[in-house]
Amino acid sequence: MTATHPDAGLVQRRHLVTELPGPRSRELSARCDATVSAGVHVALPVFIAAAGGGVLLDVDGNSLIDLGSGIAVTSVGNAAPAVVSAVRAQVERFTHTCFMVTPYEPYLAVCEELARLTPGEHEKRSALFSSGAEAVENAVKVARHVTGRAAVVVFDHAYHGRTNLTMALTAKVMPYKHRFGPFAPEVYRVPFSYPFRDPAGMSGEQAAARALSVIEAQVGAGNLACVVIEPIQGEGGFIVPAPGFLPAIARWCAERGVLLVADEIQTGFCRTGDWFACDHEKVVPDLVTTAKGIAGGLPLAGLTGRAHLMDAVHAGGLGGTYGGNPVACAAALAGIATMREHDLLGAARRIEATAWPTLTALAARCPAVGQVRGRGAMLALELIDPATAAPDPGLTAQVVHACHHAGVVVLTCGTDANVIRLLPPLVIPPDLLAEGLDVLTQAIITATA
Ligand SMILES: *Cc1c(COP(=O)(O)O)cnc(C)c1O
């Protein structure tokens, strides 16, 4: 361990001094309603004043346990000391030049880290952007440009963003797509591997064959630029495909000149106990998108791919005013250094080792917990009606509400909104994680009693 502490100096405890939301948060919520679009939904209207390690401190003085990391973003902790000092130093030097106008070194250093850390030993090039959706869009642009083909294949339950092209790639209509079309054409959706819902015993290879037969019948490899895939699905329900699924899709793509785009925006940067989720089965994608956990909370996204693909694009074809902002790059470099120095790969694996027995014991005791799944510090519970195995979004909402009011921030996901996902900061103290899991366990037991 280095001299820096990952908790930014906040007391690491759950401590409630008002009901949640407290009076000051309720005042701010009223202001929010009068000024922020109702289209921007807030899961828990508790306004935050400070955060660090595994806690969120609200404006009423309540201290909440954070099991969401702002949707898998603050993996190194909120206001992580190394990130704060790197950001401060960079802000004092300069805040923006636009890399496309006059460049700067931190952008290069982030691209060098991406080349080192993303799967595969081949020569790589990267481009940086400001949001995950932008990285995914640019992956499709590169794939279409180099292949000269238009079609893009995505999967059931996929989530790739909210821009026009990425809405087309995203599966779930409500709330992401409803009345926002028309959507970009030439996007085709095929079944993912969903072990909990697939026919019993279906292997990863069989699930891949099911998807590939749809592609061959309805798209044709010769028309297909790329397959865009989350190696573990995020928003769609933390669905871990059966072993062999990802490698079989990758093999099919490689044999046909179809590019494999791994969307590692949620799974990347130590979250699953590897640098990237593709590493688990040694799959090497042609293009990889990154964002979320990359920069300790600052907005940064990356597209990294084989050099001959990324360099095939004409000069000026990729970019954006803010892409690879120097402050965000400084944050990413400090964040990645923190991941190495504090062994956050090991931390993610230890979180799994702590949480898995608790969650599986809960599932054994409580038939409404249909499945425990995930990897590393990306874990989930699928809640069902035990009689029919049908998704139970009502129970899910009730459990999440109970956790929130007890001061534990958990998130939901899933096409049917019946999955509780756990994405703790990788620096969460073990006793705080255990306490958060206790609250969740009690909430589920009470709700199903
Ligand atoms: C969050 C997410 C995106 C979109 O990222 P934004 O920064 O919100 O645009 C894309 N893909 C996956 C897998 C994600 O989890």
Ligand as a Chemical Component Dictionary entry (heavy atoms), coordinates in Angstrom:
data_LIG
# 
_chem_comp.id                   LIG 
_chem_comp.type                 NON-POLYMER 
_chem_comp.pdbx_formal_charge   0 
_chem_comp.three_letter_code    LIG 
# 
loop_
_chem_comp_atom.comp_id 
_chem_comp_atom.atom_id 
_chem_comp_atom.alt_atom_id 
_chem_comp_atom.type_symbol 
_chem_comp_atom.charge 
_chem_comp_atom.model_Cartn_x 
_chem_comp_atom.model_Cartn_y 
_chem_comp_atom.model_Cartn_z 
_chem_comp_atom.pdbx_ordinal 
LIG C1 C1 C 0 -23.040 2.922  -19.675 1  
LIG C2 C2 C 0 -22.798 2.099  -20.868 2  
LIG C3 C3 C 0 -22.729 2.668  -22.151 3  
LIG C4 C4 C 0 -22.980 4.144  -22.393 4  
LIG O1 O1 O 0 -22.049 4.954  -21.750 5  
LIG P1 P1 P 0 -22.394 6.508  -21.539 6  
LIG O2 O2 O 0 -21.129 7.086  -20.966 7  
LIG O3 O3 O 0 -23.561 6.570  -20.602 8  
LIG O4 O4 O 0 -22.726 7.067  -22.876 9  
LIG C5 C5 C 0 -22.447 1.841  -23.216 10 
LIG N1 N1 N 0 -22.242 0.522  -23.040 11 
LIG C6 C6 C 0 -22.290 -0.058 -21.843 12 
LIG C7 C7 C 0 -22.020 -1.528 -21.708 13 
LIG C8 C8 C 0 -22.582 0.691  -20.706 14 
LIG O5 O5 O 0 -22.661 0.108  -19.507 15 
# 
loop_
_chem_comp_bond.comp_id 
_chem_comp_bond.atom_id_1 
_chem_comp_bond.atom_id_2 
_chem_comp_bond.value_order 
_chem_comp_bond.pdbx_ordinal 
LIG C1 C2 SING 1  
LIG C2 C3 SING 2  
LIG C2 C8 DOUB 3  
LIG C3 C4 SING 4  
LIG C3 C5 DOUB 5  
LIG C4 O1 SING 6  
LIG O1 P1 SING 7  
LIG P1 O2 DOUB 8  
LIG P1 O3 SING 9  
LIG P1 O4 SING 10 
LIG C5 N1 SING 11 
LIG N1 C6 DOUB 12 
LIG C6 C7 SING 13 
LIG C6 C8 SING 14 
LIG C8 O5 SING 15 
# 
